[in-house]
Amino acid sequence: MIEERPSQLAEVADFFSRYRAVQAQAVGQKAADFASRFARFKTSFQQVKGAAQKQAREEAPSFNLFTVLGVSHYEVRTHSAFLASLLDPAASHGQQYAFLTSFLNVCQKRDPTFPLPKGELTRYAWHVQRERSTVRFGRLDIVLSCSDLGYLCVIENKVGAGEQYEQLSRYSQWLDTQEEAFTDRALIFLTPRGHESITSGDYRYFPLSYYDDIAPWLAGILPTVAAQNLRHALAQYLQLWQAKGAFFMTSEDPILNFLAEPGNLELAFEISEALNRLVIEMHGAFWPAVSEALAEKLEGSPEYSAYWSVDPPTNASQYFESWMSCDLVPQGIEGRGKRPYASIILQQSTARSNYWLQYGVVLAMKPKNEYHVGPPLKLLEEKLNTIGLSANPPWWIGVRQLPYYARLKEFTSRMATDRQQFMAELVGNLWQILETCHDEIVAYNQFVAENKAYEAQ
């Protein structure tokens, strides 16, 4: 048995060698297949993208004035105001009773028990109020009333805010106080999804949905509107809700249509997964590359290497978990952890901010007093200002944010295709500080080192 052992080991070694060869061949074949599919996908995608860009130039289907102005989320100033204006027959839209009539019909279609005015509503004057104060019962979003028909309707509009304490119960109680003047009364609870109220108690109300009721109502009435200004405004507002509720892709977006095709969708997910791995890999390679480039630069500069040393990140597992930096720190200074000495650093934020990058001159510790404040600090701040760095107490004597986020497109692209130049650019930022402010930083650190106030602590 002992004599046979070398041959058995050789067989095992040969087996693993052949296994690795087969595995490498499979990996290579898989990569080649992916590259072939990606090439076809890229060609078709570029064609679709070109068509989408042409459509954007000619039609601007994604442009929305409410979104551009940043008012799409305002419940009172945008949604209540727009809806109240449409429902007011005397408003500037010029359609008289068209919106009011069709809206009330939508409400009854949603719930056949919804009360309609008893009589021809177009023969009488209607009053539409916003934010009507009732003193004891609260502020009503929209109130529709016609005293001649004895009709009163309150619309409570909830786009993003939650319900207040017993809100719908209080509004129902207010409606009951109007019984003598208005025999037909209704309370509408309008929300994006038409969900039920949690404050109505035993009172009756009628839920209505922006997605299921308001958007179809406006889409149905839009073709009947001849006034161009109004048509454009209605279309923009309608688009706002259609975009918010578009959980299923529509044919209006050619790129989404292209990606949703069965063969393309599978490859798109593969690309997405591979891209995520690439992003993580490029981020992981970043800090060692920066540290190496900075150390190499410093090694070739004896005028600075006598005072400065590179303090690189040491724990790669923390690259994605916390604040991270690569520092140029002063050497041979006593009490470095007990006094606010100045260092030059490149720093990344946490995942919450997509790991954005910034650089500058930072204090080694947060000052507990103002012993470090003095002429050297003032001179250093002024010198940093000349190269575009601004103070941001209590940590930063001067700092500047870079246009890079370590998990986004620009950063990954530079790391993957232009790493050497990228490192030179980032190290160049730190080197500019060194060349411009070396003497001022040394003077400041000397001031802190010789400050006897720290010895009394």
Buried (B, 14 or more C-beta within 10 A) or exposed (E): EEEEEEEEEEEEEEEEEEEEEEEEEEEEEEEEEBEEBBEEBEEEBEEBEEEBEEBEEEEEEEEBBBBEEEBBEBBBEBBBBBBBBBBBBEBEBEBEBBBBBBBBEBBBEBEEEBBBBEEEBEEBEBBBBBEBEBEEBBEBBBBBBBEEBBBBBBBBBBBEEEBEEBBBBBBBBBBEEBEEEBEBBBBBBBBBEBEEBEBBEEBEBBBBBBBBBBBBBBBEBEEEBEEEEBBEBBBBBBBBBBBBBBEEEEEBBBBBBBBEEEEBEEBBEBBEEEEEEEBBEBBBBBBBBBBBBBBEBBEEBEEBBEBBBBBBBEEEEEBBEEEBBBBBBBEEBEEBEEBBBBBBBBBBBEEEEBBBBBBBBBBBBEBEEEBBEEEBBEBBBEBBEEBEBEBBEEBBBBBBEBEBBBBEEEBBEBBBEEBEEBBEEBBEBBBBBBEBBBEBBBBBBBBBBEEEEBEEE
